[in-house]
C-alpha cells in the first residue's frame, strides 16, 4: 500500500518572511505618508500654474494650470491605496516600485501646495535639474568604472574637489579649455594613486579613499584661504556658456532641458552612451566586468587583472576630474573651500541606485539633481519652509534612496577585495 505524501509544489512562489515584513513596513510608511499629505498640504487654495515656455522661446505653448487641492487629495488617495495594497499583498520588486511611486506622488503634492496661487517655471526647473545632476552623474560614472573592476572608490569626493580646484587655477592662467584639460589630468593622477595604493600595495580601499579625500580637502582649503585670498587673479576662471543646438534647442520643454546646455552636460551624456557601449558590448568591457566578478578566473584566461584595474580606476579619476571642473568652469568661475559639498558621496549612492550601470547612474543622478534644483526654485516662491530645511533636500533624498529604494542591489562579486596573483 502506497501512502500519498504532500510535497510542496516546486513551481509555487517562495514567500520570504523578511521580504514580506519589509513590504508591510513600507506599506505602513506609505499610508502614513498619505495622511501627512492630507494634513500638511490639504490647506492649499487656488490653482498652481506651471510655465512651460519662456518669452524668448521660438515655439511658445500655454501654461499648465492645475487645481491644487483636488489633485493633492488624489495623490494622497493613490499613495494610501499603494500602501494598503503593499501591506496586504506586497513583496518582491513591487515594494521598491510602490515606494518610489508614493514618493513621486508626495513630491507632486508638495509642488502643487508650494505653487498654489502662484506661477512657477517648470521648464526652468527641469533645465536646472539636468545641470545640477551632471557632477553627480559624472561622479557616479567614475565610480561605475572603478567598481566594475572591483575597486571601491570612496575618493570620488576628493577627485571632484581636485578637479574643481585645478579647473579654477589653470583656467585663470591658461583659459577655460586649458583648465578643463588640467582638471581631467589631475583627476587621472589621483585615480592612478588610488590604483597604486589598493592594487599594488593592497591598502584597505576605504582607508585609501578617505586619505585622498582628506589630503585634497586640506590642500585646497589651505591654498584657497592663503593664496587665493591674496592673489585673486588666480581664482577668476572663465565659464563655459550654454550652447543651443539648432532646431533641437527650440523644442518646448525638452529643448532647453537637453539641447541648450554647456559642454559638461553634453560631455556627460556622450560619456554615458560610450561607457554603456564599452562595458556591455565590447570585448574589453567584458574583460573588465570579468575582473570585477571573478578575477582569478579572468587571470586564468589570460586577462591582466592588475593592468585592467589600473586602467579603469585611472579612467574613473579622469571622469571625476571632468565632473569636478563643472563646479568652477561650468558654474561660478571661482573656487571656494569644500565647494563640492558632499556630491561625491551622493554620486556613490547614485551608482548603487543605478545598479552599477552608466544609464542607471545617470537616471539616479537626475533624482538628486531634481531635489537640488527644487530647493532653490521653491526658495523663490517664499514657501513657509525654512531655507535650512530646503537646503537639506539633496541629502534627505540620498537617505531615502539608500534606505528604501535600492533594495537588493548586487555589487560585482569581487568588489572591494584585493587580488593576490599566485
C-alpha positions as CSV (number, residue, x, y, z in Angstrom):
1,X,0.0,0.0,0.0
2,X,1.4,3.4,-1.0
3,X,0.8,6.4,1.1
4,X,0.4,9.7,-0.6
5,X,2.8,12.4,0.8
6,X,2.0,16.0,0.3
7,X,5.0,17.8,-1.2
8,X,5.4,21.4,-1.9
9,X,4.9,22.5,-5.5
10,X,8.3,23.5,-6.9
11,X,6.5,26.0,-9.2
12,X,4.9,27.8,-6.3
13,X,6.5,31.1,-5.3
14,X,8.5,31.0,-2.1
15,X,7.4,33.5,0.5
16,X,10.3,35.3,2.1
17,X,9.2,36.3,5.6
18,X,11.8,39.1,5.8
19,X,10.7,40.4,2.4
20,X,7.0,40.2,3.4
21,X,7.7,42.1,6.6
22,X,9.7,44.7,4.6
23,X,6.7,45.1,2.3
24,X,4.3,45.5,5.3
25,X,6.6,48.2,6.9
26,X,6.8,50.0,3.5
27,X,3.0,49.8,3.1
28,X,2.6,51.4,6.6
29,X,5.0,54.1,5.7
30,X,3.0,54.9,2.5
31,X,-0.2,55.1,4.4
32,X,1.4,57.4,6.9
33,X,2.8,59.5,4.0
34,X,-0.8,59.8,2.6
35,X,-2.0,61.1,5.9
36,X,0.9,63.5,6.0
37,X,0.0,64.8,2.5
38,X,-3.6,65.5,3.6
39,X,-2.7,67.1,6.9
40,X,0.1,69.3,5.7
41,X,-0.7,70.1,2.1
42,X,-4.5,70.0,2.5
43,X,-4.8,73.7,3.1
44,X,-3.8,74.6,-0.5
45,X,-6.1,77.1,-2.2
46,X,-6.2,78.2,-5.8
47,X,-4.6,76.9,-9.0
48,X,-1.0,76.0,-9.5
49,X,0.4,77.5,-12.7
50,X,3.4,75.8,-14.3
51,X,5.0,77.8,-17.1
52,X,6.2,75.5,-20.0
53,X,7.6,78.2,-22.2
54,X,9.8,81.3,-21.8
55,X,9.4,84.7,-23.5
56,X,12.5,84.0,-25.7
57,X,11.3,80.6,-26.9
58,X,10.6,80.2,-30.7
59,X,7.7,77.9,-30.1
60,X,5.5,79.0,-27.2
61,X,3.0,76.7,-25.6
62,X,0.4,77.6,-23.0
63,X,0.9,77.3,-19.2
64,X,-0.2,74.1,-17.3
65,X,-2.8,75.2,-14.8
66,X,-3.7,72.5,-12.2
67,X,-6.3,72.8,-9.4
68,X,-4.1,72.3,-6.4
69,X,-6.4,70.9,-3.7
70,X,-8.2,68.2,-5.7
71,X,-5.0,66.8,-7.2
72,X,-3.4,66.8,-3.8
73,X,-6.2,64.7,-2.5
74,X,-6.0,62.4,-5.5
75,X,-2.2,62.0,-4.8
76,X,-2.9,61.2,-1.2
77,X,-5.6,58.6,-2.1
78,X,-3.3,56.9,-4.6
79,X,-0.5,56.8,-2.0
80,X,-2.8,55.3,0.6
81,X,-4.0,52.7,-2.0
82,X,-0.4,51.7,-2.8
83,X,0.4,51.4,0.9
84,X,-2.7,49.3,1.6
85,X,-2.1,47.0,-1.3
86,X,1.5,46.6,-0.4
87,X,0.7,45.8,3.2
88,X,-1.8,43.2,2.2
89,X,-0.3,41.6,-0.8
90,X,3.1,43.2,-1.5
91,X,6.6,41.8,-1.8
92,X,9.5,41.5,-4.1
93,X,10.1,44.3,-6.6
94,X,6.7,45.8,-6.0
95,X,7.9,47.0,-2.7
96,X,10.5,49.3,-4.3
97,X,8.2,50.3,-7.2
98,X,5.4,51.2,-4.8
99,X,7.7,53.2,-2.5
100,X,9.1,55.1,-5.5
101,X,5.6,55.9,-6.8
102,X,4.4,57.0,-3.4
103,X,7.4,59.4,-3.0
104,X,6.8,60.7,-6.5
105,X,3.2,61.4,-5.6
106,X,4.3,63.2,-2.4
107,X,6.6,65.4,-4.4
108,X,3.8,66.3,-6.8
109,X,1.6,67.2,-3.9
110,X,4.3,69.3,-2.4
111,X,4.9,71.1,-5.7
112,X,1.2,71.9,-6.0
113,X,1.0,73.1,-2.4
114,X,4.0,75.3,-2.8
115,X,2.8,76.7,-6.2
116,X,-0.9,77.2,-5.3
117,X,-1.9,80.7,-6.2
118,X,1.5,81.3,-7.9
119,X,3.2,80.7,-11.2
120,X,6.3,78.5,-11.5
121,X,8.6,77.9,-14.4
122,X,8.6,74.1,-14.8
123,X,10.9,74.3,-17.8
124,X,13.5,76.3,-15.9
125,X,13.4,73.8,-13.0
126,X,13.9,70.9,-15.3
127,X,16.8,72.6,-17.1
128,X,18.4,73.3,-13.7
129,X,17.8,69.7,-12.7
130,X,19.9,68.4,-15.6
131,X,22.6,71.0,-14.9
132,X,22.8,70.1,-11.2
133,X,22.7,66.4,-11.9
134,X,25.8,66.4,-14.1
135,X,28.6,66.4,-11.4
136,X,26.7,63.7,-9.6
137,X,26.2,61.7,-12.8
138,X,29.9,62.1,-13.7
139,X,31.0,61.1,-10.2
140,X,28.7,58.1,-10.4
141,X,30.1,57.1,-13.8
142,X,33.6,57.3,-12.4
143,X,32.5,55.0,-9.5
144,X,31.0,52.6,-12.1
145,X,34.3,52.3,-13.9
146,X,36.1,51.6,-10.6
147,X,33.7,49.2,-9.1
148,X,33.2,47.2,-12.3
149,X,36.8,46.1,-11.8
150,X,36.2,45.6,-8.0
151,X,37.8,48.7,-6.7
152,X,35.6,50.7,-4.2
153,X,36.3,54.4,-4.9
154,X,35.4,56.4,-1.8
155,X,37.7,59.1,-3.1
156,X,35.2,60.4,-5.6
157,X,34.6,63.5,-3.4
158,X,38.3,64.3,-3.3
159,X,38.6,63.8,-7.1
160,X,35.7,66.1,-7.8
161,X,37.2,68.7,-5.4
162,X,40.6,68.4,-7.1
163,X,39.0,68.9,-10.5
164,X,37.2,71.9,-9.3
165,X,40.3,73.5,-7.8
166,X,42.5,72.7,-10.8
167,X,39.9,74.0,-13.2
168,X,39.7,77.3,-11.4
169,X,43.5,77.7,-11.0
170,X,44.6,76.6,-14.5
171,X,41.5,78.2,-16.1
172,X,42.6,81.5,-14.6
173,X,46.1,81.1,-16.0
174,X,45.6,79.5,-19.4
175,X,41.9,79.7,-20.2
176,X,38.9,77.5,-19.9
177,X,39.9,74.7,-22.2
178,X,43.3,74.5,-20.6
179,X,41.7,74.4,-17.2
180,X,39.3,71.7,-18.2
181,X,42.1,69.5,-19.6
182,X,44.2,70.1,-16.5
183,X,41.3,69.1,-14.3
184,X,40.9,65.8,-16.3
185,X,44.7,65.1,-15.9
186,X,44.7,65.8,-12.2
187,X,41.7,63.6,-11.7
188,X,43.5,60.8,-13.6
189,X,46.6,61.3,-11.4
190,X,44.5,60.8,-8.2
191,X,42.9,57.8,-9.9
192,X,46.3,56.3,-10.6
193,X,47.4,57.0,-7.0
194,X,44.3,55.2,-5.7
195,X,45.0,52.3,-8.0
196,X,48.6,52.1,-6.8
197,X,47.6,52.1,-3.2
198,X,44.9,49.4,-3.5
199,X,46.1,47.2,-6.3
200,X,49.9,47.2,-5.9
201,X,50.2,47.9,-2.1
202,X,46.8,46.3,-1.2
203,X,45.9,49.1,1.1
204,X,42.4,48.9,2.5
205,X,40.2,50.5,-0.2
206,X,38.0,52.5,2.2
207,X,41.0,53.9,4.0
208,X,42.8,54.8,0.8
209,X,39.8,56.7,-0.4
210,X,39.5,58.6,2.9
211,X,43.2,59.5,2.8
212,X,42.8,61.0,-0.7
213,X,39.7,62.9,0.4
214,X,41.3,64.4,3.4
215,X,44.5,65.3,1.5
216,X,42.7,67.1,-1.2
217,X,40.4,68.9,1.2
218,X,43.3,70.1,3.3
219,X,45.4,71.2,0.4
220,X,42.7,73.0,-1.4
221,X,41.4,74.7,1.8
222,X,44.9,76.0,2.5
223,X,45.5,77.3,-0.9
224,X,42.0,78.9,-1.0
225,X,42.5,80.7,2.3
226,X,46.2,81.6,2.0
227,X,46.9,82.0,-1.7
228,X,43.7,82.9,-3.5
229,X,42.8,85.5,-0.8
230,X,46.0,87.4,-1.7
231,X,46.2,86.6,-5.5
232,X,42.6,86.8,-6.7
233,X,43.6,86.8,-10.3
234,X,44.5,83.1,-9.8
235,X,40.8,82.4,-8.9
236,X,39.0,84.1,-11.7
237,X,38.4,81.5,-14.4
238,X,36.1,81.8,-17.5
239,X,32.9,79.9,-17.5
240,X,31.7,77.7,-20.4
241,X,28.4,79.2,-21.5
242,X,25.4,77.2,-22.7
243,X,25.3,76.4,-26.4
244,X,21.9,76.0,-28.1
245,X,21.8,73.2,-30.7
246,X,19.9,74.3,-33.8
247,X,16.3,73.2,-34.1
248,X,16.6,70.7,-31.2
249,X,17.0,73.6,-28.8
250,X,13.7,75.1,-29.9
251,X,11.6,72.1,-28.9
252,X,9.3,73.1,-26.0
253,X,10.4,71.9,-22.5
254,X,12.8,69.2,-23.9
255,X,14.9,71.6,-25.9
256,X,16.0,73.9,-23.0
257,X,16.4,70.8,-20.8
258,X,18.7,68.8,-23.0
259,X,19.8,70.8,-26.0
260,X,20.6,74.2,-24.6
261,X,23.3,73.3,-22.1
262,X,27.1,73.7,-21.7
263,X,29.9,71.3,-22.5
264,X,29.6,69.4,-19.2
265,X,26.0,68.3,-19.9
266,X,26.8,67.3,-23.5
267,X,30.0,65.6,-22.4
268,X,28.3,63.7,-19.6
269,X,25.6,62.4,-22.0
270,X,28.2,61.3,-24.5
271,X,30.3,59.6,-21.8
272,X,27.3,57.7,-20.5
273,X,26.4,56.4,-24.0
274,X,30.0,55.5,-24.8
275,X,30.6,53.8,-21.4
276,X,27.4,51.8,-21.8
277,X,28.5,50.5,-25.2
278,X,32.1,49.9,-24.0
279,X,31.1,48.0,-20.8
280,X,28.4,45.8,-22.3
281,X,29.1,45.5,-26.0
282,X,32.8,45.2,-26.4
283,X,35.4,42.6,-25.6
284,X,37.4,45.0,-23.4
285,X,34.3,45.8,-21.4
286,X,33.5,42.1,-20.9
287,X,37.1,41.6,-19.6
288,X,36.7,44.5,-17.2
289,X,33.4,43.1,-15.8
290,X,35.0,39.6,-15.5
291,X,37.8,41.1,-13.4
292,X,35.1,42.6,-11.1
293,X,33.2,39.4,-10.8
294,X,35.8,36.7,-10.7
295,X,39.4,38.0,-11.0
296,X,41.1,34.6,-10.6
297,X,39.1,33.1,-13.4
298,X,39.9,36.1,-15.6
299,X,43.6,35.7,-14.8
300,X,43.4,32.1,-15.8
301,X,42.0,33.2,-19.2
302,X,45.0,35.5,-19.7
303,X,43.5,38.8,-18.6
304,X,45.9,41.0,-16.8
305,X,43.9,41.8,-13.6
306,X,46.3,44.4,-12.3
307,X,46.6,46.3,-15.6
308,X,42.8,46.3,-16.0
309,X,42.2,47.7,-12.6
310,X,44.9,50.4,-13.0
311,X,43.4,51.4,-16.4
312,X,39.8,51.7,-15.3
313,X,40.5,53.4,-11.9
314,X,42.6,55.9,-13.7
315,X,39.8,56.5,-16.3
316,X,37.4,56.8,-13.5
317,X,39.6,59.5,-11.9
318,X,39.7,61.4,-15.2
319,X,35.9,61.3,-15.5
320,X,35.7,62.6,-11.9
321,X,38.1,65.4,-12.7
322,X,36.0,66.4,-15.6
323,X,32.9,66.4,-13.3
324,X,34.8,68.5,-10.7
325,X,35.6,71.2,-13.3
326,X,31.8,71.7,-13.5
327,X,31.8,73.4,-10.1
328,X,34.1,76.2,-11.4
329,X,34.4,76.3,-15.2
330,X,30.7,75.3,-15.6
331,X,29.1,77.3,-12.8
332,X,30.7,80.2,-11.0
333,X,34.2,80.6,-12.4
334,X,35.9,80.6,-9.0
335,X,36.9,78.1,-6.3
336,X,35.5,78.1,-2.8
337,X,36.6,75.9,0.1
338,X,34.9,72.5,0.0
339,X,32.6,73.7,-2.7
340,X,31.6,70.1,-3.8
341,X,29.5,69.8,-0.7
342,X,29.5,66.0,-0.5
343,X,28.4,65.5,-4.1
344,X,31.0,62.7,-4.4
345,X,29.2,60.7,-1.7
346,X,25.8,61.4,-3.3
347,X,27.4,60.1,-6.5
348,X,28.2,56.8,-4.8
349,X,24.5,56.5,-3.7
350,X,23.5,57.2,-7.3
351,X,25.8,54.5,-8.6
352,X,24.3,51.9,-6.2
353,X,20.7,53.1,-7.0
354,X,21.6,52.8,-10.7
355,X,22.7,49.2,-10.2
356,X,26.3,49.8,-11.3
357,X,25.1,50.7,-14.8
358,X,26.0,54.1,-16.5
359,X,22.4,54.8,-17.7
360,X,21.0,53.8,-14.3
361,X,23.6,56.1,-12.6
362,X,22.5,59.0,-14.8
363,X,18.8,58.5,-14.1
364,X,19.6,58.3,-10.3
365,X,21.7,61.5,-10.6
366,X,18.7,63.2,-12.1
367,X,16.6,62.4,-9.0
368,X,19.2,64.1,-6.8
369,X,19.6,66.9,-9.3
370,X,15.8,67.4,-9.1
371,X,15.9,67.7,-5.3
372,X,18.8,70.1,-5.5
373,X,17.1,72.4,-8.0
374,X,13.8,72.1,-6.2
375,X,15.1,73.6,-3.0
376,X,16.4,76.6,-4.9
377,X,13.3,77.2,-7.0
378,X,11.0,76.9,-4.0
379,X,13.0,79.5,-2.1
380,X,11.9,82.0,-4.8
381,X,8.2,81.1,-4.1
382,X,8.7,82.2,-0.4
383,X,7.3,79.0,1.0
384,X,6.9,78.9,4.8
385,X,9.5,76.1,5.0
386,X,12.8,77.5,6.4
387,X,15.7,77.8,3.9
388,X,17.8,75.5,6.0
389,X,15.3,72.6,5.6
390,X,15.2,73.3,1.8
391,X,19.0,73.1,1.6
392,X,18.8,69.6,3.2
393,X,16.7,68.3,0.3
394,X,19.5,66.6,-1.7
395,X,20.9,64.8,1.4
396,X,17.4,63.7,2.6
397,X,16.8,62.3,-0.9
398,X,20.1,60.4,-0.5
399,X,19.0,58.8,2.8
400,X,15.6,57.9,1.4
401,X,17.0,56.3,-1.7
402,X,19.7,54.4,0.1
403,X,17.4,53.2,2.8
404,X,14.2,52.4,0.8
405,X,14.6,52.3,-2.9
406,X,17.8,50.4,-3.5
407,X,16.5,47.1,-2.2
408,X,18.6,44.1,-3.1
409,X,21.1,45.8,-5.5
410,X,24.0,43.4,-6.0
411,X,27.5,44.8,-6.4
412,X,30.2,43.0,-8.5
413,X,31.1,39.8,-6.7
414,X,34.8,40.8,-6.0
415,X,34.0,44.4,-5.2
416,X,36.4,45.7,-2.5
417,X,38.5,42.6,-2.4
418,X,42.3,42.8,-3.2
419,X,43.6,40.3,-5.7
420,X,46.8,38.4,-5.0
421,X,48.3,36.6,-8.0
422,X,49.6,33.1,-7.3
